Amino acid sequence: MNSGTVVASIETIVNDLKPVTWRQVLYEAVTNALQANATEIKINFIQNSLDLEDTPKYIDSVMVEDNGDGFNEKNTKSFREYRSTYKKYLGCKGIGRFLFLKVFDKVKIESFDKSIEFVINNDIEVSKTSKEFKRTTLKFLNPKDSFTVEYQTFKDDLKNYFLAYFKLLKDENRLIKISICENEKVYSIVESDDIPDFKDKDFMIGEHEFKLSYILDFNADGYYCAGNRVVIKNSELESNKKFRFFKDVNILYLLSSPYLDSSANDTRDDFNIYPKKKQQDLLHNLSWQEIQNGVKEQIKIIAKDNNIEIDKLAEEHLKEAIKESPFLVYYLRKNELGEDSKGLQKQAKKLFEKDKQFLRDNKNETHEKYKEKLAIVTQSELTEYIYDRQKKIDLLKKLTDEKALEKEIHNLFMQQGTSDKKEDYRTNNLWLFDDRFMTYDKIFSEAQIKDIFPNLIANTKRPDILSLSIVSNSYNQEEITDIVIIELKRPNEDIDPSGAETQLLRYSRYINESRANNKIRIWTYAFLKFNEETEFDLDNRSYNKIPIQGEYPIYYKYYEKPNTIINFLDYRAMAIDANNRNKTFMKILGGIGVFK
């Protein structure tokens, strides 16, 4: 028996490596077998737990067996050396075997007349055996952490991991079979020629050669390869490194290059490549940004060759995004990656919020971009507000159904739980009645009504009080200039104009009687289900009629004693009136035709 001593201790080497999974260990073992010219590989998961229903079957050990070249004198010597240069031409780092001990306590290898034991706290031991092994077997013993295997998932992952290698083998008409077993029972077989047909495209990024192997009309993803195997999927890259796919191009690609071969990290699950190019880079290293830009240009060419007009589709998506979110028009300037409308709006909103955060920071007031950003954000916020109003108008139209509930109607006009400390025009929908109420966002609770307008509480029954929404510009008695009273009834409910009028006049009178000589203006609204008889009664009471597009008018009348204007209207009339006013704002903002 003789031992091989590495320059650094095995324990130090293993501890310095970042964590890996049992899958990565098995990928490394299969890679070694493939590089040893194996054509048959068996992965055998050994589990000794009882076969009970709903009980996890934890793996006790794993055997990887192959018919490759095995351990001769040359590669056995290499196995003993840390960062061996053997197989460097294949993109190997010389540390793969140390990954084994990140997951398993012990590794035993049998090949030809040799037995090799590999543990973390001893040197590598190579022993001569009396028995001749026809195949090479790696035995991974004593997992450090318990794990189970979902075999179909593992098969798919294994196939994807070696997709690049299999593609190369298929080009050379070489066939590899990998059997996946549990306790020697074959679960499934992966064959290297069972892959889609790829097309290849060679191109340059700077002075570096790259090859893009691709399949169209496939699940969109990318695989970045080194040494004829996948190192990392595009979907696994950090967000500032990954390629963003064109939405209208479903392409699966493999990217390979001598540059990538030399840039893989020690554990071969990522690359030592910066997201963006460093300012002072004398070695002409490529960044992920440069690599992905190169991939983008090639995919655009591929798409065009296959009658996919990326630029045309991108422009259509951009127009759709602007139509759906006109307030983001400044942030919707280009669509280089052919994002769909939703993706574009999501990106634009992030930029919009970023600019708002910039303006909120007082330290930026002297920044050269401050005034420019202020103008952009102000314009965008105003447009967003008008756009949000339109959405509420559309919601109002939906609530004209007879089944609309009072609570839904109440929340449409004013959300409950307002505060006097913070004014937020976005929570106020009273502009639906009149734009003068845009800043009226203080809704009175029953307790506040009792405190500020005691006569109203004293002379009004509780059910009637609960059907009212009383709103103003402030909770401070000295600051109140106007009051809005909304009689909230279901729009389908028959309300007699004369009875509704009497109630509203009383409410107004009680409010102003609570204020001694300091009368305030009171705007009252009630909803009617209009018919010829209703309109006749209102006209007979000298109400003024405001014609609205369609068959639904608005009637109003001023009463001097309570200092109030009573308005009777239909929800549909309100929706039409609010819609007309909102269109006027859109014309001012230059948004003619944006809304239907």
Backbone hydrogen bonds, N-H to C=O, Kabsch-Sander energy under -0.5 kcal/mol:
donor,donor_aa,acceptor,acceptor_aa,energy
2,N,126,V,-2.1
4,G,124,I,-2.9
6,V,4,G,-0.5
13,I,9,S,-2.3
14,V,10,I,-2.8
15,N,11,E,-2.5
16,D,12,T,-1.7
17,L,13,I,-0.8
17,L,14,V,-0.9
25,V,21,T,-1.6
26,L,22,W,-2.0
27,Y,23,R,-2.7
28,E,24,Q,-2.1
29,A,25,V,-2.0
30,V,26,L,-2.6
31,T,27,Y,-2.4
32,N,28,E,-2.3
33,A,29,A,-1.8
34,L,30,V,-2.5
35,Q,31,T,-2.7
36,A,32,N,-0.9
37,N,34,L,-1.7
38,A,33,A,-2.3
41,I,177,K,-2.6
42,K,65,E,-3.1
43,I,179,S,-3.3
44,N,42,K,-0.6
44,N,63,M,-3.2
45,F,43,I,-0.6
45,F,181,C,-2.6
46,I,44,N,-0.5
46,I,61,S,-2.9
47,Q,45,F,-0.6
52,L,50,L,-2.0
55,T,52,L,-1.5
58,Y,56,P,-1.1
59,I,147,F,-2.5
60,D,46,I,-2.9
61,S,46,I,-1.6
62,V,140,F,-2.0
63,M,44,N,-2.5
64,V,138,L,-2.6
65,E,42,K,-2.7
65,E,63,M,-0.5
66,D,136,T,-2.4
67,N,40,E,-1.3
69,D,36,A,-2.8
72,N,70,G,-1.0
76,T,72,N,-1.9
77,K,73,E,-1.9
78,S,74,K,-1.8
79,F,75,N,-1.8
80,R,76,T,-1.1
81,E,77,K,-0.6
81,E,78,S,-1.1
83,R,94,G,-1.7
84,S,81,E,-0.9
84,S,94,G,-0.8
88,K,85,T,-2.0
90,L,87,K,-1.7
91,G,88,K,-2.1
92,C,87,K,-1.4
98,F,95,I,-1.5
99,L,95,I,-0.6
99,L,96,G,-1.4
100,F,96,G,-0.6
100,F,97,R,-0.8
101,L,97,R,-0.5
101,L,98,F,-0.5
102,K,99,L,-1.9
103,V,99,L,-0.6
103,V,100,F,-1.3
104,F,100,F,-2.4
105,D,141,L,-0.8
105,D,142,N,-2.3
106,K,141,L,-1.7
107,V,118,F,-2.3
108,K,139,K,-2.3
109,I,116,I,-3.0
110,E,137,T,-2.3
111,S,114,K,-2.3
112,F,133,F,-1.0
114,K,111,S,-2.6
115,S,127,S,-2.6
116,I,109,I,-3.0
117,E,125,E,-2.5
118,F,107,V,-2.4
120,I,105,D,-0.6
122,N,119,V,-0.7
124,I,4,G,-1.3
125,E,117,E,-2.1
126,V,2,N,-2.3
126,V,124,I,-0.5
127,S,115,S,-3.2
127,S,125,E,-0.5
129,T,113,D,-2.7
133,F,112,F,-3.5
133,F,131,K,-0.6
134,K,132,E,-0.5
136,T,66,D,-2.1
137,T,110,E,-2.5
138,L,64,V,-2.9
139,K,108,K,-3.5
139,K,137,T,-0.6
140,F,62,V,-3.4
140,F,138,L,-0.6
141,L,106,K,-2.8
141,L,139,K,-0.7
142,N,60,D,-0.9
144,K,103,V,-3.3
151,Y,149,V,-0.8
154,F,150,E,-2.4
155,K,151,Y,-2.5
156,D,152,Q,-2.3
157,D,153,T,-2.7
158,L,154,F,-2.8
159,K,155,K,-2.4
160,N,156,D,-2.4
161,Y,157,D,-2.7
162,F,158,L,-1.9
163,L,160,N,-1.3
166,F,162,F,-3.3
167,K,163,L,-2.3
168,L,164,A,-1.9
169,L,165,Y,-2.4
170,K,166,F,-2.6
171,D,167,K,-1.8
172,E,168,L,-1.2
173,N,170,K,-1.3
174,R,169,L,-2.8
177,K,39,T,-2.5
178,I,190,V,-2.8
179,S,41,I,-3.1
179,S,177,K,-0.5
180,I,188,S,-3.0
181,C,43,I,-3.3
181,C,179,S,-0.6
182,E,185,K,-2.4
183,N,45,F,-2.5
185,K,182,E,-1.8
186,V,184,E,-0.6
187,Y,180,I,-3.6
188,S,180,I,-1.5
190,V,178,I,-3.1
191,E,189,I,-0.6
192,S,176,I,-2.5
194,D,191,E,-1.9
195,I,193,D,-1.6
198,F,196,P,-0.5
199,K,214,Y,-2.4
201,K,212,L,-1.6
203,F,210,F,-2.3
205,I,208,H,-2.4
208,H,205,I,-2.0
210,F,203,F,-2.6
211,K,256,S,-2.5
212,L,201,K,-3.0
213,S,211,K,-0.6
213,S,254,L,-2.6
214,Y,199,K,-2.9
215,I,252,L,-2.3
217,D,250,N,-1.8
218,F,250,N,-1.0
221,D,251,I,-1.3
223,Y,253,Y,-2.2
224,Y,232,I,-2.6
225,C,223,Y,-0.5
225,C,255,L,-2.9
226,A,229,R,-2.5
229,R,226,A,-0.7
230,V,161,Y,-1.6
231,V,224,Y,-3.1
232,I,224,Y,-1.4
234,N,222,G,-3.3
236,E,233,K,-1.3
237,L,233,K,-0.6
237,L,234,N,-1.3
241,K,238,E,-2.4
242,K,238,E,-1.6
245,F,243,F,-0.7
247,K,337,L,-0.6
247,K,338,G,-0.7
249,V,246,F,-1.6
251,I,249,V,-1.0
252,L,215,I,-2.6
253,Y,221,D,-2.0
254,L,213,S,-3.1
255,L,223,Y,-3.0
256,S,211,K,-2.2
256,S,254,L,-0.5
261,D,257,S,-2.2
262,S,258,P,-1.7
263,S,260,L,-0.9
264,A,260,L,-0.8
265,N,270,D,-2.8
268,R,265,N,-1.3
272,N,263,S,-3.6
273,I,271,F,-1.8
281,D,279,Q,-0.9
282,L,280,Q,-0.5
284,H,281,D,-0.9
288,W,274,Y,-2.8
289,Q,275,P,-1.9
291,I,287,S,-2.3
292,Q,288,W,-3.2
293,N,289,Q,-2.0
294,G,290,E,-1.9
295,V,291,I,-2.2
296,K,292,Q,-2.6
297,E,293,N,-2.1
298,Q,294,G,-1.8
299,I,295,V,-2.5
300,K,296,K,-2.1
301,I,297,E,-1.7
302,I,298,Q,-2.6
303,A,299,I,-2.8
304,K,300,K,-2.2
305,D,301,I,-2.3
306,N,302,I,-1.0
306,N,303,A,-0.6
307,N,304,K,-1.7
308,I,303,A,-2.9
309,E,307,N,-0.7
310,I,308,I,-1.6
313,L,309,E,-2.6
314,A,310,I,-2.9
315,E,311,D,-2.0
316,E,312,K,-1.8
317,H,313,L,-2.4
318,L,314,A,-2.2
319,K,315,E,-2.3
320,E,316,E,-2.2
321,A,317,H,-2.4
322,I,318,L,-2.2
323,K,319,K,-2.2
324,E,320,E,-2.2
325,S,321,A,-2.4
328,L,325,S,-2.0
329,V,326,P,-1.6
331,Y,328,L,-1.1
332,L,328,L,-0.6
332,L,329,V,-0.9
338,G,335,N,-1.4
344,L,340,D,-2.3
345,Q,341,S,-2.4
346,K,342,K,-2.2
347,Q,343,G,-2.1
348,A,344,L,-2.6
349,K,345,Q,-2.5
350,K,346,K,-1.5
351,L,347,Q,-1.8
352,F,348,A,-2.5
353,E,349,K,-2.6
354,K,350,K,-2.0
355,D,351,L,-2.1
356,K,352,F,-2.0
357,Q,353,E,-2.4
358,F,354,K,-1.8
359,L,355,D,-2.0
360,R,356,K,-1.7
361,D,357,Q,-0.9
361,D,358,F,-0.6
362,N,360,R,-0.8
364,N,361,D,-2.1
365,E,362,N,-1.6
366,T,363,K,-0.5
367,H,364,N,-1.8
370,Y,367,H,-1.7
373,K,369,K,-2.7
374,L,370,Y,-2.7
375,A,371,K,-2.2
376,I,372,E,-2.0
377,V,373,K,-3.1
378,T,374,L,-2.5
379,Q,375,A,-2.1
380,S,376,I,-2.5
381,E,377,V,-3.0
382,L,378,T,-2.2
383,T,379,Q,-2.2
384,E,380,S,-2.7
385,Y,381,E,-2.5
386,I,382,L,-2.1
387,Y,383,T,-2.4
388,D,384,E,-2.9
389,R,385,Y,-2.1
390,Q,386,I,-1.7
391,K,387,Y,-1.6
392,K,388,D,-1.8
393,I,389,R,-2.2
394,D,390,Q,-2.3
395,L,391,K,-1.9
396,L,392,K,-2.5
397,K,393,I,-1.9
398,K,394,D,-1.4
399,L,395,L,-1.5
400,T,397,K,-1.2
401,D,398,K,-1.2
404,A,401,D,-2.0
409,I,405,L,-2.1
410,H,406,E,-3.1
411,N,407,K,-2.5
412,L,408,E,-1.4
413,F,409,I,-1.5
414,M,410,H,-2.4
415,Q,427,T,-0.9
424,D,422,K,-0.5
427,T,424,D,-1.6
428,N,425,Y,-0.9
429,N,413,F,-1.7
429,N,427,T,-0.5
432,L,429,N,-2.1
433,F,430,L,-2.0
434,D,430,L,-1.6
437,F,434,D,-1.9
438,M,435,D,-1.5
440,Y,437,F,-1.7
441,D,439,T,-1.3
442,K,472,S,-1.9
443,I,441,D,-0.7
444,F,470,I,-2.7
449,I,445,S,-2.4
450,K,446,E,-2.1
451,D,447,A,-1.7
452,I,448,Q,-2.9
453,F,449,I,-2.7
456,L,453,F,-0.9
457,I,453,F,-1.3
458,A,454,P,-2.4
459,N,455,N,-1.4
460,T,457,I,-0.8
465,I,461,K,-1.8
466,L,462,R,-2.3
467,S,463,P,-0.8
467,S,464,D,-0.6
468,L,465,I,-1.6
469,S,486,I,-2.0
470,I,468,L,-0.5
471,V,469,S,-0.6
471,V,484,V,-2.7
472,S,442,K,-2.3
473,N,482,D,-0.6
477,Q,475,Y,-0.6
479,E,476,N,-1.5
480,I,476,N,-1.0
483,I,521,R,-2.2
484,V,471,V,-2.9
485,I,483,I,-0.5
485,I,523,W,-3.0
486,I,469,S,-2.3
486,I,484,V,-0.5
487,E,485,I,-0.5
487,E,525,Y,-3.1
488,L,467,S,-2.5
488,L,486,I,-1.0
489,K,487,E,-1.0
493,E,490,R,-2.1
495,I,493,E,-0.5
496,D,494,D,-0.5
500,A,496,D,-2.6
501,E,497,P,-2.7
502,T,498,S,-2.1
503,Q,499,G,-2.0
504,L,500,A,-2.4
505,L,501,E,-2.4
506,R,502,T,-1.9
507,Y,503,Q,-2.6
508,S,504,L,-2.2
509,R,505,L,-2.4
510,Y,506,R,-2.9
511,I,507,Y,-2.1
512,N,508,S,-2.2
513,E,509,R,-2.3
514,S,510,Y,-1.0
514,S,511,I,-0.5
515,R,512,N,-1.2
516,A,513,E,-0.8
518,N,515,R,-2.2
519,K,517,N,-1.4
521,R,481,T,-1.4
522,I,563,N,-1.8
523,W,483,I,-3.1
524,T,522,I,-0.6
524,T,565,I,-2.7
525,Y,485,I,-2.5
526,A,567,N,-2.2
527,F,487,E,-0.6
528,L,569,L,-2.2
530,F,528,L,-0.9
535,E,531,N,-2.3
536,F,532,E,-2.1
537,D,533,E,-2.2
538,L,534,T,-2.2
539,D,535,E,-2.5
540,N,536,F,-2.2
541,R,537,D,-0.9
542,S,539,D,-1.6
543,Y,538,L,-2.1
544,N,556,Y,-3.2
546,I,544,N,-0.5
546,I,554,I,-3.4
554,I,546,I,-1.6
555,Y,568,F,-2.7
556,Y,544,N,-2.0
557,K,566,I,-1.6
559,Y,564,T,-3.2
563,N,559,Y,-0.5
563,N,560,E,-0.6
564,T,559,Y,-2.1
565,I,522,I,-2.0
566,I,557,K,-2.7
566,I,564,T,-0.5
567,N,524,T,-2.0
568,F,555,Y,-3.0
569,L,526,A,-1.9
570,D,553,P,-0.5
574,M,570,D,-2.3
575,A,571,Y,-2.5
576,I,572,R,-2.3
577,D,573,A,-2.7
578,A,574,M,-2.9
579,N,575,A,-2.2
580,N,576,I,-2.3
581,R,577,D,-2.1
582,N,578,A,-2.3
583,K,579,N,-2.1
584,T,580,N,-1.4
585,F,581,R,-1.6
586,M,582,N,-2.2
587,K,583,K,-2.1
588,I,584,T,-1.9
589,L,585,F,-2.2
590,G,587,K,-0.9
591,G,586,M,-4.1
594,V,591,G,-2.2
595,F,591,G,-0.5
